[in-house]
Amino acid sequence: MREHARLMAAAGNRVRIVAGRGRQIDAGVEFTSLPLADSQNPEVLAAKAELDAGRVPAAFEVLAQRIEDQLHSVLEGADWVICHNVCSLNKNLALTAALHRASESQRSPRMILWHHDLAWTAPRYQNELHAGYPWSLLRSDWPQASQVVVSAQRQAELAGLLGVRTNRIRVIPNGIDVARFVGLSSQTDALVREFRLLDAAPLMLLPVRITPRKNIELGLRILSILRTSFPNARLVVTGPVGAHNPANAEYLQRLLGLRGKLHLEDAALFLTEAAGRSLSDAVVADLYRVADLLLLPSVEEGFGLPILEAGLAGIPIFCSNIDSLKELGRGQVTYFDPEGDAASVAGQIAAALEGSPRFGLRRRVLREHTWERIYAEHLAPLLEGR
């Protein structure tokens, strides 16, 4: 609910969350407390105890009517009301009944019944369900409402339960807030969004200063070849121009020239230069959590700290076979000749990615299950009637 509300508000909609408990958590999303919508409300709990035993309380219809009256007031002027799990679980059947009545009213907003769980198909709820009304509301199609489930499994279950075709029920999966889940700072999140780093597949990280011994030109050539099999591959060089040698600025210009020659302007990113500011250690650490692999083609390193950082981040490492990096990586990284053929290195990377279920799942999650993608591909079309 929080993510749906945030996305709908960001798209320019006026959004209100109505719940039995809670508080406003987003400046752009209103919150209204409706105590009788709370499954833990004493009146609701008393009614549920009777209902679980198969008895409809004498005051059930009165309770449902009170909720319906409050809903009409709260939902005045709304275009849509999205009911999460309220019409598929028996936690507050008076609220379910109130919504059902409202759905049949001429003045009701259009309803979306959003089902995560289904009481009638879950063994753990069977001793609480009984024949007839109001339990039947949980297994009846509401003609005036749209039906949404979170998976194909739930779609098949609900279609069987309601006796409708599966195309009556839309599948809209849950999503994930990548920045929150991996703990990105607001600064990193802004960079990731600005440069669309999550669209890369793979995203290769080269966390070095721009100086000739880092052999960044090999990284560009590797990227160019890799993009023949991975068209969305990108390379991010995090560091600034090395400050202690004026020749480093000339090196950057040569790299930019090579980037243009290889047509990699949108694929190879010198992030400090593009952002116009130095990156903090925290931002660089964040980038390890969104990268798919570390690429380190240096011809000279005294130590090789990125090997340790990538090891902690749990991403594959492709690096030069120079002594300092072999000392750190031992047999747990993939080595290549920094003076060798870029095509060979690109082949090593491609083979590793193509054989990696981890990479495939990670990319599919980022391609299909970010909340922004869920909204654009599923929720917005639903609200627009498409």
N, C-alpha and C positions, 0 to 999 in steps of 0.2 A: 504494500500500500504506500509506504513511504517513497519508494523509488518511482512508482507510477505517478504519484502526486507531484513529485519533483520534476519529472520529465514533462508532464502535462502543463505544469505552471511555466516551465522554461519555454514551452512552445507557444505561450501567450494565452493560455486558458486560465480562467478563474477556478481555483480548485479548493475544495473543502473536504477534510476528513471528518467523518462522523463516527464516533466510537463510544463505548461505555466507559472506557478509561483512557487516559493518556494526556498529552499536552501538545502544544504547538512546537514543532521541531524545525520548521523551515519558515523563514520570513515570508516566502511567497505562497505559503499554503495555510489556509485558515483551518482552525480546529474547533469542533463543536462537541461538547460532552452530552451524551444521551444515556443517563444512568440505566434505563431499562433495556438498553442494548447490551449491557454487560452480562455475560454468562454467569458471573459470580454475584450478581445482585441478589439480595435475599428473596425478593419476590420471585425472581426467575428460578432460583435454586429450589424454592418450595414447589413451584409448578413442575420443574423437571423431576423431582423425586416422585411425584404422583404419575407423571407421564412415563417414567421408566418402569413403573409397576403396571403400566397398561391402563391407567385411569386418567381420563381427561378432567382436570380440575373444574369445579363449578365456575370459578372466576377466570377461566382461561380466555374466553371470548372478550371479557372486560379488559383483561390485561393486553390482549392483542389490539383491541380498539384504542386503548390509551397510547400504545406505541405507534399505531398508525396515525393518530391525530398529531403526535409529536413529529413524526416523520414528514407529514404534509407541511408543517410549519418550517422545519429545518430545510427541506428540499425545494421550497418555493423558488421558482425561477431557474431551477437546474435543467440542463438539457439531458444529462446522463446521470444515472446512479449505478455505481459498480459495487456489487455485493460479494465480498470475499468470504467464501466458505459458509456463509449464513444459510444458504438454500440447499446445502448438501449434507450438513451435520446437524445433529439433534441437540446442540448445546443450548439453544434458545428458540424453541419452536414457536413461542408467541411472537418473536421478532420475525421469524420465517412467515408466519401467518399474516402478520401486518404487511410485510413486503408483498406477499401474494395478492392481498386485497388491493394494495396500492398499484400493483402492476396492471390491474384490470380497470383502474380508474381513468377517466378521460383526462384528468388533470395531472396524471403521473408523468414524470420524466421517463425517457426510455431506459430500460433496465438491462444490465449485463450481469448475469449470474456467473461468477468466477469460481470454479470448483478446483480446489487443491486435493481434497479428500472426499470420499463418498461413504457415508455411514452404512448405506444398504449393501455395499459390497465388501465391507470390512468386518471380519469375524468378531473383532473386539467390541463392536457395537450391537451385535445381534440381539442380546438379551435386553436391550433398551428400546428396541423397535417393535411395533405392533401393527396389526392390520387397521386400516381406516385412517381417518383424519385425526390429528394433523400430521401423523408420520408419513402419510401418503404424499404430502407436499414435497418430500425429499426424493421421491421417485416419479414425479409427474413433470411432463413438459409444460412450461409456462409459455403459451403461444405468443404473448406480447413481449417476451424477453429474449435476449441473445444468450446463447450458452457458450461458455468458454472453459476449457480445461487446460492443464499445464503439460500434458504429455499425450502421446498416441495411446498409451495404455489406458489412461483415464478416459480418453475419447471413446474407445471401444467399450469400456465398462459402462459409461454413462449412456451410450447409444442403446446398449442392451437393456439397461435399467428403464430408460424412458420409452423404449420401443420406437426409436426414430432412426433415420439414416445417419451415418457418421458425418455427412456433409452438413447436417443441421448444427453440428458442434464444431466450433473453431478451436484449434490448438494454438495456444500462445505460451511458449516456454518461459520459465523463470530466467532471470539474467544475473549478472554479477557486476558489482562496482569494482573495476580493476584497481583503481587508485586506492580505494579504501582497503581492499583485501590485501594487496601487497605492501601497503603502508607508504605510498608515495607522499612526499611533501607537496604542499600547494604549488611551490615553485616548479618541482619536477612535473607535476600533473599538468601545469600550464604549458611547459615545453613539449611534453608528450602529445598534448592536444594540438598545439600550434603546428608542430611538424609531422603530425599524424604517424607517430612512431609505431603505434599498435597495428597499423595496416601493413607493416613490413612482414615479410615471410621468406627468409628469416631476417631478424634484426641482428646484425653483427656489430659487436662493440670493440672499438679500438681505443682504449683509455690512456692516451699518451699525449705528451706535448708535441708540437709540430717542429721536428728537427730531423735532419737527414738520417741519423742512425736508427730511427724508428721504421724506416723503409716503408713509408705509407703508400708509396707509388705501387708497390706490390699488392697491397690491400685493394687499391683501385682496380688493378688488372684482374685480381681474383674475383672481385665483385662483378666486373663486366662479363666475365665468362660464366659465372654462376647464374647470372640473370637469364641465360639461355634456357636453363631448366627450372629456375625459380624467378619468374619475372618480377616479383615484388620484393626481391632481396634488397636490403639496404645496409649501408655501412655508416656508423656514427663514430667520428673521431672527436673525443671530448675536450682535449687540451688546447691551450692557446699556443701561439707561436713562441718557441723558446726565446727567453728574454736576453740571454747572454751572448748571442752571436748574431750580428746584423744579417748574416747570410741566411738565417732561418726565415726571414720575411721573403727573401727571394725563393726559398724552397716552397713556401706556401703558394707563391704565384705559379711556380712550375706545376705544383699539384693541381691547382685550379685549371691550368691549361690542359693538363692530362685528363682531368675530369670532363672538361668540355669536349675534348677529342674523342673520349669514350662514350659521350652522350649520357653521362651519369649525374647531370645537374640536380635531378630530383631524387637520386638514389644514394649519393655520397654526401654526407652532411658533416661539415666542420662546425660543430655545435657552438663552441665559444664564439667563433666569428659570426655565425648566423644569429645567435642570441644577443650579440653586442655586449657581452659581459662575461666575466670569469664564472666558472661553475664551482660551487662549493663541494667539499668532500662528500657531504650528505647527498647532493644531487647525483654525483657520479656513482655513489653506492646505490642509489635508487635505480639508476640505469641498468645496473647488473640484474635487477629483479624484473626488468621488462625485456632484456636482451635474450636471444636464443643461443648465442655462443660468443666466446671471446676469440678474437683474432689478434695475434701478436707477432708480426713479421719482422721484428727488430733484427738488425745485423750485429748489434752490440747492446748488452745489458749487464750492469753490475750485479743486479739481484733479480728483479722481475716480480714486483709486488702484485701486479694484476693476476698472476697465476694463483696466488693465495686467495685473493678476493673472489675470483671466479670459482675457486674450489669451495669457498663458503657459500657462494650464491647457488652452487649446484648446477652450473651450466657447462656444456662441453667446451674444451679448450683446444684451439689449433694454434700452434706456435712454432717459432724457429727452433731448429735443432742445435742452437748454440749452447755452450757448456752451462752457463748460469741457469738457463731455463730447463735444461735436462736435469740439473741438480734438484730443482724445485718440483718439476712435474713428474719425474721418474717415469714409470710405465703407465701413468694414469692420464696422460694427455696425448694428443695426436701431433706429431712433429713433421716439419717439412724443411726443405733447404731454402733459406731466405734469398739465395742467389739463383734458385731454380725456376722451374716453369710454373707460371700462374695457373695454367690449365690443369696441371697435376694437383695443385692444392684445391682448386675449385672442385675437382673430381672427388677428392677426399671428403670435402665438406658435403657435397651433394649425396654421396653414398651414405654418409653418416645420418643425414637428415631423412633420406628416403627410407632408411631402415629403422627409424626411431618412432615408436608409438607415442613416446612422450612429446616429441615435437609435433606430431600430427594432431594429438588431442589438444595441446596448448594452442595451436593455430586455429583449430576449429572452434574452441571456446572464444577466442578473440574475434573470430570472423562472425560467429553466429550468436553469441550469448552475452555480449556487453549490453548493459541496459539501454544505451543509446541505439544500438542496432535493433534490439527488441522493440523499442518504441517506433523507430522509423519503419520497420518492415511489418510489424504486426499491430501494435496498439493504435497508432495514428490512422491506418486504413480502417480499422474497426470503428473508430469514433467518427470518421468521415463517411461511413456507410459503404466502404469499398470491400 
